[in-house]
Amino acid sequence: MAFMTELLKKAVKRISDELSGREQDQIAEYLLRLIDEDDAQWDAAFAKSPEKLRRLADKALKAHRSGRTTVLDVEKL
């Protein structure tokens, strides 16, 4: 389920109300580039230490299977 926070709604509304289509596209391109760069950084970090990532995943699964985890409610963040 995708949702938009109130702050993001406010920013999008302001952008759409106050900026030209060209300026809106520039902001959209910038945000998409940031997301892509962030994804690439995470991919590179995980590629450098796949064994460590596997150990962390195993630890998380063990905690989950033993009932030591809870479901994340994004509405409460």
C-alpha positions in Angstrom: 0.0 0.0 0.0 1.5 3.3 -1.0 0.7 6.5 0.8 1.9 10.0 0.9 2.8 11.8 4.1 1.2 15.1 4.8 4.5 16.9 4.4 5.0 15.3 0.9 1.5 16.2 -0.1 2.1 19.8 1.0 5.4 19.9 -1.0 3.8 18.4 -4.2 0.9 20.8 -4.0 3.1 23.8 -3.6 5.3 22.6 -6.5 2.3 22.0 -8.8 0.7 25.3 -7.8 3.7 27.6 -8.0 6.1 26.2 -10.6 6.0 25.9 -14.3 5.9 22.5 -16.0 9.6 22.8 -16.9 10.5 23.5 -13.2 8.3 20.7 -12.0 10.1 18.3 -14.4 13.5 19.5 -13.2 12.5 18.8 -9.6 11.1 15.4 -10.6 14.4 14.5 -12.5 16.4 15.6 -9.5 14.4 13.5 -7.0 14.5 10.5 -9.3 18.3 10.9 -9.7 18.7 11.0 -5.9 16.7 7.8 -5.5 18.7 6.1 -8.2 22.0 7.2 -6.6 20.9 6.0 -3.2 19.9 2.6 -4.6 23.3 2.4 -6.3 25.1 3.2 -3.1 23.2 0.5 -1.2 23.8 -2.0 -4.0 27.6 -1.2 -3.9 27.7 -1.5 -0.1 25.9 -4.9 -0.1 28.2 -6.1 -3.0 31.2 -5.4 -0.9 30.1 -7.5 2.0 27.7 -10.3 0.9 28.8 -12.6 3.7 28.0 -9.9 6.4 24.6 -9.2 4.8 23.9 -13.0 4.8 24.8 -13.2 8.5 22.5 -10.2 9.3 19.7 -11.7 7.3 20.1 -15.1 9.1 20.1 -13.3 12.5 16.9 -11.4 11.5 15.2 -14.5 10.4 16.1 -16.3 13.6 14.7 -13.4 15.6 11.5 -13.5 13.6 11.1 -17.3 13.9 11.6 -17.1 17.6 8.8 -14.5 18.0 11.1 -11.6 18.9 9.9 -9.3 16.1 6.8 -7.3 15.5 5.0 -6.1 12.4 5.9 -2.6 11.4 2.9 -0.3 11.3 3.9 2.5 8.9 0.9 4.6 10.0 2.5 4.9 13.5 5.9 6.2 12.2 
